[in-house]
Amino acid sequence: MLKDQWDEIMQAAVAGCLENMAFMEVFPAEPDAAEPENPVWDSLLVLEPTQGEFRLAMSRALLNEIAANVYGFDTAITERQTADLLAELLNTIVGRFMAGILPMEPFKLGIPERGTSGWPPLEPGAIHWHFTVEEHALSIIASGAPMLKLCQS
């Protein structure tokens, strides 16, 4: 698969997830030099049939907006609920993406893990997708040489 195909599959995965779960529109965005204020992120390992890692990063404000859409605007939302929501978003997006790039192969994912403070580190060679959701930045980062080789085949 080529990088352009991966871009289309990731766009569809992110858009489908956020439009279905939170009724929010997703648009591709150019890389932005400024990182969002108060970022939150999770990481998820791909274990089979190849190895790799995905990170989903966004501002706390965007995560709170998504949570309000999912749980209801009149609901008091806990930190645990927003953490679970971020993990579920990442899991859903990566599942859709993997099904798109390997449609005939079963895959196995790890358990989402909460990122540390600040923006996720970027490894050399990682693929970085940028999106805009409700005027907020959202990023997906894919890394791991075995998985990234699939993009070059």
C-alpha positions as CSV (number, residue, x, y, z in Angstrom):
1,M,0.0,0.0,0.0
2,L,1.1,3.5,-0.6
3,K,1.1,6.5,1.8
4,D,-1.8,8.1,-0.1
5,Q,-3.9,5.1,0.5
6,W,-3.0,5.1,4.2
7,D,-3.9,8.8,4.4
8,E,-7.4,8.0,2.9
9,I,-7.9,5.1,5.3
10,M,-6.9,7.1,8.3
11,Q,-9.1,10.0,7.3
12,A,-12.0,7.7,7.0
13,A,-11.2,6.0,10.3
14,V,-11.0,9.3,12.3
15,A,-14.0,10.8,10.5
16,G,-16.1,7.7,10.9
17,C,-15.3,7.4,14.6
18,L,-15.9,11.0,15.6
19,E,-18.9,11.5,13.4
20,N,-20.6,8.3,14.8
21,M,-19.6,8.7,18.4
22,A,-19.7,12.4,18.9
23,F,-21.5,13.9,15.9
24,M,-18.4,16.0,15.0
25,E,-17.0,16.8,11.6
26,V,-13.4,16.0,10.9
27,F,-11.2,17.8,8.4
28,P,-7.6,17.1,7.3
29,A,-5.3,19.8,8.4
30,E,-1.8,21.0,7.6
31,P,0.9,20.3,10.2
32,D,0.7,23.1,12.8
33,A,3.9,24.3,14.4
34,A,2.1,25.1,17.6
35,E,1.1,22.2,19.9
36,P,-2.3,22.5,21.5
37,E,-2.5,23.9,25.0
38,N,-3.0,21.3,27.7
39,P,-2.5,18.3,25.4
40,V,-3.7,14.8,26.3
41,W,-2.7,11.6,24.5
42,D,-2.8,7.8,24.6
43,S,-0.8,5.2,22.9
44,L,-1.8,1.8,21.6
45,L,0.4,-1.1,20.4
46,V,-0.3,-3.2,17.4
47,L,0.8,-6.7,18.3
48,E,-0.2,-8.9,15.3
49,P,0.2,-9.5,12.3
50,T,2.9,-6.8,12.5
51,Q,4.2,-4.6,15.3
52,G,3.7,-0.9,15.6
53,E,2.3,1.9,17.8
54,F,-0.3,4.6,17.4
55,R,-0.7,7.7,19.5
56,L,-3.8,9.9,19.5
57,A,-3.2,13.4,20.8
58,M,-5.5,16.4,21.2
59,S,-6.2,19.4,23.5
60,R,-8.0,18.8,26.7
61,A,-10.6,21.3,25.4
62,L,-11.4,19.0,22.4
63,L,-11.6,15.9,24.6
64,N,-14.0,17.7,26.9
65,E,-16.2,18.7,23.9
66,I,-16.2,15.2,22.6
67,A,-17.1,13.9,26.1
68,A,-20.0,16.4,26.4
69,N,-21.3,15.2,23.0
70,V,-21.0,11.5,24.0
71,Y,-22.2,11.7,27.7
72,G,-24.6,14.7,27.4
73,F,-24.0,18.4,28.1
74,D,-25.9,18.3,31.4
75,T,-23.8,15.4,32.8
76,A,-21.0,15.9,35.2
77,I,-18.1,14.1,33.5
78,T,-15.4,12.6,35.6
79,E,-11.7,12.4,34.8
80,R,-12.0,8.6,34.6
81,Q,-14.8,9.0,31.9
82,T,-12.6,11.3,29.8
83,A,-9.6,9.0,30.2
84,D,-11.8,6.0,29.1
85,L,-13.2,8.0,26.2
86,L,-9.7,8.9,24.9
87,A,-8.7,5.2,25.1
88,E,-11.9,4.1,23.3
89,L,-11.4,6.7,20.6
90,L,-7.9,5.5,19.9
91,N,-8.9,1.9,20.0
92,T,-11.8,2.5,17.6
93,I,-9.7,4.6,15.2
94,V,-6.8,2.1,15.1
95,G,-9.2,-0.8,14.7
96,R,-10.8,0.8,11.7
97,F,-7.5,1.7,10.3
98,M,-6.0,-1.8,10.6
99,A,-9.1,-3.3,9.1
100,G,-8.6,-0.9,6.2
101,I,-5.0,-1.6,5.5
102,L,-5.2,-5.4,6.2
103,P,-8.8,-6.2,5.3
104,M,-8.3,-10.0,5.1
105,E,-6.1,-10.5,8.2
106,P,-7.0,-10.6,11.8
107,F,-5.1,-8.2,14.0
108,K,-4.4,-8.0,17.7
109,L,-4.1,-4.7,19.6
110,G,-2.7,-4.0,23.0
111,I,-4.5,-2.0,25.7
112,P,-4.4,1.8,25.4
113,E,-2.0,3.5,27.8
114,R,-2.2,7.1,29.0
115,G,0.5,9.3,27.8
116,T,2.6,11.4,30.1
117,S,2.4,15.1,30.2
118,G,3.1,17.2,27.2
119,W,3.0,16.3,23.5
120,P,3.8,12.7,22.5
121,P,7.4,12.2,21.4
122,L,7.9,11.8,17.6
123,E,10.2,9.1,16.5
124,P,12.2,9.5,13.2
125,G,10.3,8.0,10.3
126,A,6.9,8.1,12.1
127,I,3.8,9.0,10.1
128,H,1.9,11.9,11.5
129,W,-1.7,12.8,10.5
130,H,-3.2,16.1,11.4
131,F,-7.0,16.9,11.6
132,T,-9.2,19.7,12.7
133,V,-12.3,18.9,14.8
134,E,-14.5,21.8,15.9
135,E,-11.5,24.2,15.3
136,H,-9.2,22.1,17.5
137,A,-6.2,20.1,16.4
138,L,-6.2,16.3,16.6
139,S,-3.2,14.2,15.6
140,I,-2.5,10.5,15.0
141,I,1.1,9.3,15.0
142,A,2.0,5.8,13.7
143,S,5.5,4.4,14.4
144,G,7.3,1.1,14.4
145,A,9.4,-0.1,11.5
146,P,7.6,-3.4,10.9
147,M,4.3,-1.8,10.5
148,L,5.6,1.2,8.6
149,K,7.2,-1.2,6.0
150,L,3.6,-2.1,5.0
151,C,3.2,1.5,3.8
152,Q,6.1,1.0,1.4
153,S,5.1,-2.3,-0.1
